Amino acid sequence: MIDSYEFGRIVIDGKTYDHDVIILSDKIKDNWWRKEGHKLYLADIEPIFRDAPQTVIIGTGASGMMKVEEEVRKGLSSKNIEIIIAETKKACETYNKVCKTRKTAAALHLTC
């Protein structure tokens, strides 16, 4: 569960992270970097595909600055994976609700 989120910082199961993260069913991939800082490409979320979630939640930052490229939507859809895209605060709230009933992964941009 995500305990809290504020600009540049997230607490997950009591542990604090100050870099973007990917949350998988069995681990947290911290220090997550993308090909381009404010664009999300399919290759950037490769670890999520190996986890085979039912739902992927993407946090686009505190102000929604990270843009999700169309290839991400198409790639997830082709695998019948539901995608939810929101500013990171809302994405965290949504993750905490959805993960109770579905296998869920999240890719969260913590700043902008």
C-alpha positions in Angstrom: 0.0 0.0 0.0 1.0 3.6 -0.6 1.2 5.3 2.8 1.7 8.8 1.5 2.8 10.9 -1.5 4.1 14.5 -1.7 6.2 16.2 -4.4 9.4 14.2 -4.8 8.7 11.7 -2.1 6.5 8.6 -1.6 6.2 6.2 1.3 5.2 2.6 0.4 4.7 0.0 3.1 6.6 2.2 5.5 9.7 2.8 3.3 10.4 6.2 1.8 11.5 6.7 -1.8 12.7 10.0 -3.3 13.0 8.8 -6.9 10.4 7.7 -9.4 9.2 4.1 -8.8 7.5 1.2 -10.4 5.4 -0.9 -8.0 5.1 -4.6 -8.9 3.2 -7.3 -7.1 6.3 -8.6 -5.3 8.8 -5.6 -5.3 9.4 -1.9 -5.8 11.7 -0.9 -8.6 13.1 2.4 -7.2 15.3 4.9 -9.0 13.2 4.3 -12.1 14.5 6.2 -15.1 12.9 6.7 -18.5 14.4 7.2 -22.0 13.1 10.8 -21.7 12.3 12.4 -18.4 8.9 13.7 -19.2 7.7 11.2 -21.7 6.7 7.6 -21.1 7.5 5.0 -23.8 6.6 1.3 -23.8 10.2 0.3 -23.2 10.2 2.3 -20.0 7.7 0.0 -18.4 9.2 -3.3 -19.5 9.3 -4.7 -15.9 5.5 -4.3 -15.7 4.9 -6.7 -18.6 6.8 -9.4 -16.9 4.6 -9.0 -13.8 1.4 -9.6 -15.9 -0.9 -7.2 -14.0 -4.6 -6.8 -14.7 -4.3 -3.0 -14.2 -1.5 -0.5 -14.6 -1.7 2.9 -13.0 0.5 5.6 -14.3 1.2 8.7 -12.2 2.2 11.6 -14.5 3.7 13.8 -11.7 2.4 16.4 -9.3 1.3 18.6 -12.1 0.9 16.0 -14.8 4.0 16.9 -16.8 5.0 13.4 -17.9 3.2 12.6 -21.2 2.2 9.0 -21.9 3.0 8.1 -25.5 0.3 6.4 -27.5 2.4 3.3 -27.9 2.0 2.7 -24.1 -1.7 2.8 -24.3 -1.7 0.5 -27.3 0.8 -1.9 -25.8 -1.1 -2.3 -22.6 -4.4 -2.6 -24.4 -3.0 -5.3 -26.7 -2.3 -7.4 -23.6 -5.8 -6.7 -22.2 -4.3 -4.7 -19.4 -6.4 -1.8 -18.1 -4.6 1.5 -17.9 -5.4 4.4 -15.6 -3.5 7.6 -16.1 -3.7 10.4 -13.6 -1.6 13.0 -11.7 0.5 11.2 -9.2 -1.5 12.1 -6.1 -4.7 10.8 -7.6 -2.8 7.8 -9.1 -1.7 6.8 -5.6 -5.2 7.0 -4.2 -6.5 4.9 -7.1 -3.7 2.4 -6.6 -4.7 1.8 -3.0 -8.3 1.1 -4.0 -7.7 -1.0 -7.1 -4.9 -3.2 -5.7 -7.3 -4.7 -3.2 -9.3 -6.5 -5.9 -7.0 -6.7 -8.9 -3.4 -7.6 -9.6 -2.1 -4.0 -10.1 1.2 -2.4 -11.0 2.0 1.3 -10.9 4.6 3.6 -12.6 4.8 6.8 -10.6 6.6 10.0 -11.6 7.2 11.8 -8.3 8.0 15.4 -9.3 6.7 17.8 -11.9 
